[in-house]
Amino acid sequence: MLKAFSLAVVSLLVSTAGHAQPVEHPIGRAGALVSYSDADVTLRDKEGKDVVVAMTPGWTVVTARKVAPDTIKAGDFVATINTDIGPDAGRATELRLFEPGYRPELGTHAMPQPATSITHGTVTVVRKVDTGLELDVTYPGGARRIEVPASIQPVAYEVHDRPFAQPGMQATAVTRRDADGVWRAGRIMLQP
């Protein structure tokens, strides 16, 4: 009995190695910006309903822009959705380069799509290869090698002062449950 239990524990550890298990997936909110304060942002969704999004202290305003792959360097914090090609490796289907200070998650975990993971971590090595780039991405408790095909166009984020956000602008906020059980966003992304 003890041997069977030990084998089950080892099997579980091997099957989850390299993949941090999140408690919950984030929830995105989108709509036209109505108003904002230090504590929250109000968006009007596509049905015309106002949605109040709780924000973290010091939340920011960003816009996205496409960047050249060679922009990525050691020390950058990235998020990538990637197709699993090994236990600690993936091939990027998208790559986001976050602004300094914004680290919404750390680690690699499975996505709802088969053989697909999302990785959030710090780039430690960038290698140019015939097919594009290879990144070594590290996070507490693990690392993942990410192949970035030349066809992938990375997206980077530019930070703006809050007054840049004007009513009527389209905005997206990604919320995560905090330690107090409140779903909060650390930034809003605008499409001016």
SVG drawing of the C-alpha trace seen along z (x, -y; Angstrom):
<svg xmlns="http://www.w3.org/2000/svg" viewBox="-27 -64 49 66">
<polyline fill="none" stroke="black" stroke-width="0.4" points="0.0,0.0 2.8,-2.4 4.6,-1.5 1.5,-2.2 1.0,-5.6 4.7,-6.5 4.4,-5.7 1.2,-7.8 3.0,-10.8 6.0,-10.4 3.8,-10.2 1.9,-13.3 5.1,-15.2 6.5,-14.2 3.3,-15.1 3.2,-18.6 7.0,-19.4 7.7,-22.7 4.0,-23.7 2.9,-25.8 -0.8,-25.1 -2.8,-28.3 -5.7,-28.6 -7.8,-30.4 -7.4,-31.8 -7.6,-35.6 -10.8,-37.2 -10.7,-39.9 -13.1,-42.9 -13.5,-45.1 -15.5,-48.1 -15.6,-51.9 -13.9,-53.8 -16.6,-55.7 -14.5,-56.9 -11.7,-56.0 -10.4,-56.7 -7.4,-55.5 -9.5,-52.5 -11.5,-51.4 -12.2,-51.8 -15.7,-51.8 -16.1,-50.3 -19.3,-50.2 -19.5,-46.7 -20.8,-45.8 -24.3,-45.3 -24.3,-48.9 -23.9,-47.7 -21.4,-49.5 -18.8,-47.2 -16.8,-48.5 -13.3,-46.9 -11.4,-47.1 -7.8,-48.2 -4.5,-47.5 -2.8,-50.5 -0.7,-52.4 -2.4,-50.8 -1.1,-52.0 -2.4,-52.9 -0.7,-51.2 -1.0,-50.9 0.3,-48.0 2.6,-48.3 4.3,-45.7 8.1,-45.5 10.9,-43.8 11.9,-40.4 15.5,-41.6 14.0,-44.1 13.8,-41.3 16.8,-41.1 18.0,-39.4 16.2,-40.9 12.9,-41.5 9.7,-40.1 7.6,-38.3 4.4,-36.3 4.0,-33.8 1.3,-31.3 3.2,-28.4 2.6,-24.9 4.3,-22.3 7.2,-20.6 8.7,-19.0 8.3,-19.1 10.3,-22.3 10.0,-23.7 7.4,-25.4 7.0,-27.1 5.5,-30.6 2.2,-31.3 2.3,-34.8 4.8,-36.8 4.2,-39.9 6.9,-42.0 5.7,-43.7 6.6,-47.1 9.0,-47.4 7.4,-46.6 4.4,-44.7 4.5,-41.0 1.0,-39.7 1.9,-36.0 5.0,-33.9 5.5,-30.4 4.1,-28.1 0.7,-26.5 -1.6,-24.6 -4.1,-26.5 -7.6,-25.1 -6.4,-24.2 -4.6,-20.8 -0.8,-20.8 -0.7,-24.6 0.8,-26.5 1.3,-30.1 4.6,-31.2 5.3,-34.3 8.9,-35.0 12.2,-36.8 14.3,-36.3 17.8,-35.2 19.2,-34.2 18.3,-35.2 19.7,-33.1 19.3,-33.8 18.6,-30.6 17.7,-29.8 14.0,-29.7 13.9,-32.9 14.8,-33.2 15.2,-30.9 14.6,-32.4 15.4,-30.9 12.7,-32.2 13.0,-31.7 10.6,-32.0 10.6,-30.9 10.8,-27.1 11.5,-26.6 12.5,-27.6 11.2,-27.1 13.0,-27.2 10.7,-29.1 11.2,-28.9 10.0,-32.1 9.4,-31.5 10.3,-34.3 6.6,-34.7 5.7,-35.8 5.4,-39.5 6.1,-40.4 3.9,-43.0 5.3,-45.5 3.5,-47.9 4.1,-51.6 3.1,-53.3 1.1,-56.5 0.1,-59.0 -3.5,-58.3 -4.9,-61.5 -4.1,-59.9 -7.1,-57.7 -10.2,-59.6 -13.9,-58.6 -15.0,-56.7 -11.6,-55.1 -11.8,-51.3 -10.1,-49.6 -9.3,-46.1 -8.5,-45.1 -7.3,-41.6 -8.3,-40.8 -6.9,-38.3 -8.2,-37.4 -6.1,-38.9 -5.4,-37.5 -8.6,-39.2 -10.7,-37.4 -11.3,-40.6 -10.8,-40.5 -8.4,-43.4 -6.5,-44.6 -3.0,-46.2 -3.5,-48.2 -5.8,-49.1 -4.8,-48.7 -6.2,-51.3 -6.9,-51.2 -6.8,-54.9"/>
</svg>
